[in-house]
């Protein structure tokens, strides 16, 4: 990957017939030095975004998990799961908008959120979450404790692949 560039340019001074007068009074062709418009940080972020097509590995994703309650009746359990994710330092969001569940799942996929934890009545009773990946894989009901442990491990390992729930 190429990040920042500083270039020594012998071509443009010739093309533009650029000259300066040296200390001996003689015309001389200058050497042009220029750099990229964007700094290295901006270019690096652009290159990463392009490389991953926005689907960053979990450790790098701005939002690593999104909690989706099936309906308003499950908001309390959803907030509990969300709180546990945040307490474990997972960059999580709670999507309790008044939209259909399918719409909210699709929105998370389009935003390339690595993991979605769908919670409803059955999940609240069992201490689980229906785990989905941004790829559309539905991994079924997984204990929240296990999701947390595996998610924290995946983030810590800097894995480039989605591994949470793999053995589900």
Residue pairs with C-beta under 8 A, 6 or more apart in sequence:
1 44
1 47
1 51
3 40
3 43
3 44
3 47
4 35
4 36
4 39
4 40
4 43
5 35
5 36
6 33
6 34
6 35
7 33
7 34
7 35
8 31
8 32
8 33
9 31
9 32
9 33
9 34
10 31
10 32
12 18
12 32
13 29
13 30
13 31
13 32
14 29
18 29
18 30
18 32
19 27
19 28
19 29
19 30
20 27
20 28
20 30
21 27
21 28
22 28
36 43
38 46
48 56
48 60
52 60
54 112
55 112
55 134
56 62
56 112
56 114
57 114
57 158
57 159
57 160
57 161
58 64
58 114
58 115
58 151
58 154
58 155
58 159
58 162
58 164
59 154
59 155
59 156
59 157
59 158
59 159
61 91
61 112
61 113
61 114
62 91
63 91
63 92
63 93
63 111
63 113
64 90
64 91
64 92
64 113
64 114
64 115
64 151
64 155
65 85
65 90
65 91
65 92
65 93
65 113
65 114
65 115
65 116
65 117
65 151
66 92
66 93
66 94
66 95
66 108
66 113
66 115
66 116
66 117
67 78
67 81
67 82
67 85
67 92
67 93
67 94
67 95
67 116
67 117
67 119
67 129
68 78
68 95
68 101
68 104
68 105
68 108
68 116
68 117
68 118
68 119
69 75
69 77
69 78
69 96
69 118
69 119
69 120
70 101
70 118
70 119
70 120
70 121
71 101
71 120
72 96
72 98
73 121
74 119
74 120
74 121
74 123
74 124
75 96
77 119
77 123
77 124
78 94
78 96
78 119
79 94
81 117
81 119
81 129
81 144
82 92
82 93
82 94
84 144
84 148
85 92
85 117
85 148
85 151
86 92
88 148
88 151
88 152
89 152
90 148
90 151
90 152
90 155
93 113
95 104
95 107
95 108
97 104
99 107
101 118
105 116
105 118
105 132
108 116
108 134
109 116
109 134
109 136
112 134
113 134
114 133
114 134
114 162
115 131
115 132
115 133
115 134
115 147
115 151
115 162
115 164
116 131
116 132
116 133
116 134
117 129
117 130
117 131
117 132
117 144
117 147
118 129
118 130
118 131
118 132
119 129
119 130
120 130
122 128
122 141
123 129
123 130
123 141
126 141
126 143
127 143
127 144
127 145
128 141
128 142
128 143
128 144
129 141
129 142
129 144
129 147
130 138
130 139
130 140
130 141
130 142
131 138
131 139
131 140
131 141
131 142
131 147
131 164
131 165
131 168
132 138
132 139
133 139
133 162
133 165
134 162
135 162
139 165
139 168
140 168
142 165
142 168
147 164
147 165
150 163
150 164
150 165
151 164
154 162
154 163
154 164
